[in-house]
Amino acid sequence: MRITYLLLFLLFWLCATCAAVSPVTADSIAAAQEYGKDQARVALSDFFKPWTVYEESADKLTVATDCAYLYTPFLLLASDSRDKILSRQVVDPADADKVLAEYNGYLVFGATLFSDKPDFAGNATAVIIQGKNTIKAELFYRSDGDTTTDSQGQTKIFSTKCYIYFAARNVDINKLAVLQITCSKHHKSRFYFDLAKFR
């Protein structure tokens, strides 16, 4: 009986604080964890595909096309489930609150950016644009990735990963959101997210 009350409290708490895009329910927790289990062994890029958007001006998709993804509660829970399956740990619905706790009140995006210049994202900033409303990021983390070469093996390509947190209360999830990441006047990436369509 105590476990039932604990789960009900957990679901109420998660719905009240975490549902930046879609509500967190017992069914959505189960569905997310099942997705993570079923897709545990697919490539990470394929795993993230339903939550991935490519840079607006990309004329073709390559391994060096800037992309961004929206960390919905569903994706966060699915990712945790995937990680646990791969490390042979138990996936437990009661862990959902721990998984989502650090994201409470935030709308979180990840992005992978590419350039032929090293440390090109050293002074990167991010905003969400919704009509005339511009929302600044609350938190912005960056880590430089690998160096590769282009398809002809000529030019070095540098990458960086960004994790961007916006206060969810400032974003209208029923409107198109344009995530704009500015690294320099020569490197500005824009990603269009129809927030209401992401589970």
C-alpha positions in Angstrom: 0.0 0.0 0.0 2.9 2.4 0.9 4.4 1.7 -2.6 1.1 2.6 -4.3 0.9 5.9 -2.4 4.6 6.6 -3.1 4.0 6.0 -6.9 0.9 8.2 -6.9 2.8 11.0 -5.1 5.7 10.6 -7.5 3.4 10.8 -10.6 1.6 13.9 -9.2 5.0 15.6 -8.4 6.4 14.8 -11.9 3.3 16.0 -13.7 3.4 19.3 -11.8 7.1 20.0 -12.2 8.6 18.1 -15.2 6.1 18.1 -17.9 7.7 20.8 -20.1 6.5 19.1 -23.3 4.1 16.3 -22.5 2.7 15.1 -19.2 4.5 12.4 -17.2 2.1 9.5 -16.3 2.5 5.9 -15.3 1.8 4.9 -18.9 4.4 7.4 -20.3 7.0 6.2 -17.8 6.4 2.6 -18.8 6.4 3.5 -22.6 9.7 5.5 -22.2 11.4 2.7 -20.3 10.2 0.1 -22.9 11.5 2.2 -25.7 14.9 2.4 -24.0 14.9 -1.4 -23.6 13.8 -2.1 -27.1 16.2 0.4 -28.7 19.2 -0.2 -26.4 21.4 -1.7 -29.0 20.7 0.7 -31.9 23.2 3.4 -32.8 22.8 6.5 -30.5 22.0 8.7 -33.5 19.1 6.4 -34.5 18.0 6.2 -30.9 17.8 10.1 -30.7 16.3 10.4 -34.3 12.6 11.1 -33.2 13.9 14.1 -31.1 16.5 15.4 -33.6 16.3 18.5 -35.8 18.9 19.6 -38.3 20.2 23.1 -39.0 17.8 25.1 -41.1 20.2 25.8 -43.9 21.5 22.3 -44.3 21.1 21.4 -48.0 22.1 17.8 -47.4 22.7 15.7 -44.3 26.2 14.5 -43.6 28.1 13.4 -40.5 29.1 17.0 -40.1 25.7 18.6 -40.2 24.8 20.7 -37.1 21.9 19.0 -35.3 20.0 19.6 -32.1 17.6 17.5 -30.0 15.0 18.1 -27.4 15.4 16.2 -24.1 11.7 15.6 -23.3 10.9 13.7 -20.1 10.1 10.7 -22.4 13.6 10.8 -23.9 15.3 11.3 -20.6 13.6 8.2 -19.2 14.2 6.2 -22.3 17.9 7.2 -22.3 18.3 6.1 -18.7 16.6 2.8 -19.4 18.9 2.3 -22.4 22.0 3.0 -20.3 20.8 0.6 -17.6 20.1 -2.2 -20.1 23.6 -1.7 -21.6 25.3 -1.8 -18.2 23.1 -4.7 -17.0 21.2 -2.8 -14.3 17.6 -3.1 -13.3 15.1 -0.6 -14.9 12.7 0.5 -12.2 9.7 2.9 -12.7 10.3 4.2 -9.1 13.6 5.7 -10.4 11.8 8.1 -12.7 11.9 10.9 -10.1 15.7 10.6 -9.7 16.2 10.7 -13.5 14.0 13.8 -14.0 14.9 15.7 -10.8 17.8 17.8 -12.2 15.6 18.9 -15.2 12.6 20.1 -13.1 11.4 23.4 -14.4 13.7 23.4 -17.5 13.3 22.8 -21.2 16.6 21.1 -22.2 18.2 20.9 -25.6 21.4 19.3 -26.8 23.3 20.2 -29.9 26.2 19.0 -31.9 28.0 21.7 -33.9 30.8 21.4 -36.5 33.4 23.8 -37.9 36.7 23.8 -39.6 38.0 26.1 -36.9 39.2 24.7 -33.5 37.5 26.1 -30.4 34.9 27.8 -32.6 32.2 27.6 -29.9 34.3 29.1 -27.1 31.9 32.0 -26.6 28.7 30.4 -27.8 25.3 31.7 -26.6 21.8 30.4 -27.1 18.3 31.7 -27.3 14.9 30.5 -28.2 12.9 32.8 -30.5 9.1 32.5 -30.5 7.6 35.3 -32.6 8.8 38.6 -31.1 9.8 36.9 -27.9 13.5 36.0 -27.3 14.3 33.8 -24.4 17.9 33.6 -23.1 19.3 30.3 -21.9 19.5 29.9 -18.1 22.4 27.4 -18.3 24.8 26.5 -21.1 27.4 23.7 -21.0 29.8 22.8 -23.7 32.3 20.0 -24.3 34.6 19.7 -27.3 34.3 16.5 -29.2 36.4 14.7 -31.8 38.3 15.9 -34.8 37.6 14.3 -38.1 38.2 15.1 -41.7 35.7 15.9 -44.5 34.7 13.3 -47.1 37.7 14.1 -49.3 40.1 13.7 -46.3 41.2 17.3 -46.9 39.7 19.6 -44.2 39.8 19.0 -40.4 36.3 19.1 -38.9 36.0 20.0 -35.2 32.9 19.3 -33.2 31.4 20.5 -29.9 28.5 19.3 -27.9 26.2 21.8 -26.1 23.6 21.3 -23.4 21.2 24.2 -23.0 18.7 24.8 -20.3 15.8 27.3 -20.6 13.3 28.1 -17.9 10.2 26.1 -19.0 7.8 28.8 -17.6 9.2 31.2 -20.2 8.5 29.0 -23.3 5.1 28.5 -24.9 5.1 24.8 -25.8 2.2 25.4 -28.1 4.2 27.6 -30.4 7.1 26.9 -32.8 10.4 27.4 -31.0 13.6 28.4 -32.9 16.7 27.4 -31.1 19.5 29.7 -32.2 23.1 29.0 -31.1 25.6 31.8 -32.0 29.2 30.9 -31.9 30.5 33.9 -33.9 29.2 36.3 -36.5 30.2 33.6 -39.1 28.7 30.6 -37.3 25.0 30.9 -36.3 22.9 27.7 -36.2 19.1 27.7 -36.1 16.9 24.7 -35.4 13.1 24.7 -35.7 11.2 22.8 -33.0 7.4 22.2 -33.1 7.4 21.5 -29.4 3.9 20.1 -29.1 4.8 17.3 -31.6 7.5 15.8 -29.4 6.6 13.0 -27.0 
